[in-house]
Amino acid sequence: MLIPLLKKERESLRIVYSLVLQNLVDCLEKAFKAFFRRCKAGAKNPAFLDFVLSIATIASAFLKVIFL
């Protein structure tokens, strides 16, 4: 995975446990896959707002972890 490389590159990521970062990556991946699956299925409303809110929630959780 790229997490060890990112931790070497970015000082702020070094203080975050790798498991936390992996969970964030998994949540982002699920959000993207669900959104694009709905788009591909031809949904009239692929729940873009839900997608954006899930990304915002994940980002918020990540920032709380870094700055706590």
Z-matrix of the N, CA and C atoms (Angstrom, degrees):
N
C 1 1.461
C 2 1.522 1 109.41
N 3 1.281 2 115.45 1 163.15
C 4 1.460 3 121.05 2 -177.16
C 5 1.517 4 114.06 3 -85.37
N 6 1.316 5 117.83 4 -6.25
C 7 1.463 6 120.27 5 -175.63
C 8 1.528 7 112.49 6 -59.03
N 9 1.337 8 120.49 7 -45.07
C 10 1.470 9 118.91 8 178.10
C 11 1.534 10 112.50 9 -59.93
N 12 1.328 11 116.20 10 -37.27
C 13 1.466 12 119.41 11 178.70
C 14 1.523 13 111.23 12 -67.76
N 15 1.331 14 115.75 13 -41.44
C 16 1.461 15 119.52 14 178.74
C 17 1.527 16 111.43 15 -65.58
N 18 1.314 17 116.56 16 -37.01
C 19 1.462 18 119.88 17 178.84
C 20 1.527 19 111.35 18 -65.59
N 21 1.340 20 116.97 19 -33.68
C 22 1.457 21 120.05 20 176.64
C 23 1.525 22 111.28 21 -70.06
N 24 1.333 23 115.08 22 -34.70
C 25 1.452 24 121.29 23 -176.22
C 26 1.527 25 113.22 24 -77.51
N 27 1.320 26 116.72 25 -38.52
C 28 1.468 27 121.05 26 -173.02
C 29 1.528 28 111.21 27 -116.54
N 30 1.302 29 114.84 28 119.71
C 31 1.467 30 121.63 29 -178.92
C 32 1.525 31 111.97 30 -58.88
N 33 1.327 32 117.90 31 -39.97
C 34 1.468 33 121.36 32 -175.77
C 35 1.532 34 112.54 33 -65.24
N 36 1.317 35 117.94 34 -26.11
C 37 1.464 36 120.79 35 -179.24
C 38 1.528 37 112.63 36 -80.72
N 39 1.304 38 117.28 37 -15.68
C 40 1.466 39 120.31 38 -177.08
C 41 1.525 40 112.31 39 -66.89
N 42 1.317 41 116.87 40 -25.81
C 43 1.461 42 119.10 41 -177.56
C 44 1.526 43 112.50 42 -85.58
N 45 1.335 44 116.96 43 -8.07
C 46 1.468 45 121.43 44 -177.23
C 47 1.529 46 108.86 45 -97.06
N 48 1.320 47 116.15 46 134.05
C 49 1.459 48 120.55 47 177.38
C 50 1.525 49 110.38 48 -61.58
N 51 1.305 50 116.08 49 142.62
C 52 1.463 51 121.28 50 -179.68
C 53 1.524 52 111.92 51 -60.79
N 54 1.316 53 117.31 52 -34.70
C 55 1.465 54 121.06 53 179.05
C 56 1.529 55 111.06 54 -62.82
N 57 1.322 56 116.74 55 -39.15
C 58 1.464 57 121.01 56 177.71
C 59 1.529 58 109.89 57 -63.67
N 60 1.313 59 116.36 58 -45.46
C 61 1.469 60 120.27 59 178.87
C 62 1.523 61 110.99 60 -63.05
N 63 1.330 62 116.57 61 -40.92
C 64 1.467 63 119.82 62 179.43
C 65 1.520 64 110.71 63 -63.80
N 66 1.334 65 117.37 64 -40.64
C 67 1.469 66 120.34 65 177.20
C 68 1.520 67 111.50 66 -62.60
N 69 1.322 68 116.87 67 -39.13
C 70 1.464 69 120.22 68 177.84
C 71 1.527 70 111.18 69 -64.85
N 72 1.318 71 115.77 70 -41.81
C 73 1.467 72 120.23 71 177.66
C 74 1.525 73 110.38 72 -62.05
N 75 1.330 74 116.65 73 -42.73
C 76 1.469 75 121.01 74 179.22
C 77 1.528 76 111.09 75 -62.42
N 78 1.331 77 116.73 76 -42.97
C 79 1.473 78 120.44 77 178.83
C 80 1.525 79 111.39 78 -63.67
N 81 1.315 80 116.42 79 -42.65
C 82 1.463 81 119.80 80 177.77
C 83 1.526 82 111.43 81 -63.07
N 84 1.328 83 115.59 82 -43.00
C 85 1.463 84 119.96 83 179.84
C 86 1.528 85 111.20 84 -61.21
N 87 1.333 86 116.69 85 -43.11
C 88 1.467 87 120.58 86 178.98
C 89 1.522 88 110.99 87 -63.88
N 90 1.334 89 116.97 88 -41.29
C 91 1.468 90 120.52 89 -179.99
C 92 1.528 91 110.73 90 -63.55
N 93 1.338 92 117.24 91 -45.70
C 94 1.461 93 120.63 92 179.10
C 95 1.525 94 111.34 93 -63.53
N 96 1.333 95 116.78 94 -46.02
C 97 1.463 96 120.16 95 -178.73
C 98 1.521 97 111.78 96 -62.12
N 99 1.329 98 117.08 97 -42.87
C 100 1.468 99 120.36 98 -179.50
C 101 1.526 100 110.81 99 -64.69
N 102 1.314 101 116.51 100 -43.14
C 103 1.465 102 120.08 101 -179.27
C 104 1.530 103 110.83 102 -63.20
N 105 1.326 104 116.87 103 -50.13
C 106 1.459 105 119.41 104 -176.90
C 107 1.527 106 112.51 105 -72.11
N 108 1.325 107 117.38 106 -25.72
C 109 1.462 108 120.11 107 173.15
C 110 1.529 109 109.92 108 -64.68
N 111 1.333 110 115.96 109 -42.23
C 112 1.461 111 119.59 110 178.01
C 113 1.528 112 111.00 111 -67.09
N 114 1.319 113 117.46 112 -37.89
C 115 1.473 114 120.87 113 176.70
C 116 1.527 115 110.33 114 -62.59
N 117 1.313 116 116.51 115 -46.50
C 118 1.457 117 121.39 116 -178.59
C 119 1.525 118 111.33 117 -64.10
N 120 1.338 119 116.74 118 -33.53
C 121 1.461 120 121.13 119 179.95
C 122 1.520 121 111.38 120 -73.99
N 123 1.324 122 116.63 121 -6.54
C 124 1.458 123 120.50 122 177.22
C 125 1.520 124 114.19 123 83.33
N 126 1.306 125 116.36 124 24.86
C 127 1.462 126 119.35 125 178.96
C 128 1.523 127 110.01 126 -61.73
N 129 1.319 128 116.16 127 134.20
C 130 1.468 129 119.76 128 178.60
C 131 1.517 130 110.51 129 -64.72
N 132 1.300 131 115.59 130 -37.59
C 133 1.456 132 121.28 131 176.84
C 134 1.521 133 107.45 132 -126.09
N 135 1.336 134 118.07 133 94.12
C 136 1.460 135 119.67 134 -175.44
C 137 1.527 136 113.41 135 -76.15
N 138 1.311 137 116.10 136 21.38
C 139 1.466 138 122.17 137 177.66
C 140 1.525 139 111.25 138 59.83
N 141 1.322 140 115.62 139 49.79
C 142 1.461 141 119.83 140 178.94
C 143 1.518 142 110.70 141 -60.90
N 144 1.325 143 116.94 142 -38.68
C 145 1.459 144 119.92 143 179.43
C 146 1.528 145 110.55 144 -62.41
N 147 1.324 146 117.17 145 -41.45
C 148 1.467 147 120.10 146 176.48
C 149 1.525 148 110.81 147 -61.35
N 150 1.331 149 115.66 148 -39.33
C 151 1.458 150 121.29 149 178.91
C 152 1.526 151 110.13 150 -62.47
N 153 1.325 152 116.68 151 -48.30
C 154 1.459 153 121.05 152 -179.42
C 155 1.529 154 110.78 153 -63.89
N 156 1.322 155 116.78 154 -41.43
C 157 1.462 156 120.07 155 179.17
C 158 1.523 157 111.72 156 -64.99
N 159 1.322 158 117.04 157 -38.27
C 160 1.460 159 119.01 158 179.00
C 161 1.525 160 110.35 159 -66.82
N 162 1.332 161 117.49 160 -39.08
C 163 1.466 162 121.00 161 177.30
C 164 1.527 163 109.35 162 -65.09
N 165 1.330 164 117.24 163 -42.46
C 166 1.462 165 120.87 164 179.56
C 167 1.526 166 110.97 165 -64.20
N 168 1.316 167 117.47 166 -38.99
C 169 1.465 168 121.41 167 178.87
C 170 1.520 169 110.70 168 -64.98
N 171 1.315 170 116.28 169 -42.20
C 172 1.462 171 120.83 170 179.17
C 173 1.527 172 110.03 171 -64.78
N 174 1.332 173 116.51 172 -43.71
C 175 1.466 174 120.33 173 179.19
C 176 1.527 175 110.65 174 -63.19
N 177 1.315 176 116.43 175 -40.97
C 178 1.461 177 120.79 176 178.92
C 179 1.523 178 110.92 177 -62.38
N 180 1.316 179 116.52 178 -44.43
C 181 1.468 180 120.76 179 178.76
C 182 1.522 181 110.64 180 -62.26
N 183 1.324 182 116.04 181 -39.72
C 184 1.452 183 120.61 182 179.79
C 185 1.525 184 111.00 183 -64.29
N 186 1.324 185 117.16 184 -43.47
C 187 1.458 186 120.40 185 179.68
C 188 1.519 187 111.53 186 -66.01
N 189 1.321 188 117.02 187 -36.35
C 190 1.464 189 119.73 188 177.43
C 191 1.521 190 110.66 189 -63.71
N 192 1.315 191 116.47 190 -39.47
C 193 1.461 192 120.62 191 179.80
C 194 1.516 193 110.63 192 -65.54
N 195 1.325 194 117.17 193 -41.78
C 196 1.459 195 120.96 194 -177.16
C 197 1.532 196 111.53 195 -68.91
N 198 1.317 197 117.00 196 -41.74
C 199 1.460 198 119.93 197 -172.02
C 200 1.518 199 115.39 198 -98.26
N 201 1.314 200 118.15 199 6.59
C 202 1.467 201 119.57 200 176.56
C 203 1.500 202 111.06 201 -84.65
